[in-house]
């Protein structure tokens, strides 16, 4: 049993050994500066994060953030300075206050309103498809007598039901 497992264990260890250096090389260095790059939008490349922007101005800003971290500044201080310098454009998500709160509330309002409209529509559709039964008016006695005569002539008894 041990001889059968040995090649599988060796193969598994070799694969693990080959995978670890590839994984270690793909990781970014630790620190809040690198995380901040991915969480902030670039003021120089619209629609891209600061980490993805290829411009030289973005590279300078990334280096400035690294120097602030190396100098011992707090992340919150650097974020506040960036917000003062570039405004809300640098935020990846709008603030949950003032007009930015609408970005969080509007999807919920639209979802609820759509559900209400769908409910009203379906209720009207199901009510419209139900047959409306109206009370039959009694036949005119003269018409009823003529129908009975015609039925007798054809050989069908008028009072019999099918």
Secondary structure, DSSP 8 states (H G I E B T S, - for coil): -HHHHHHHHHHHHHHHHHHHHHHHHHS---SHHHHHHHHBB-SSSTTSBTTT--SHHHHHHHHHHHHHHHTT--HHHHHHHHHHHHGGGGBSS--SSGGGHHHHHHHHHHHHHHHHHHHHHHHHHHHHHS----------HHHHHHHHHHHHHHT--TT---
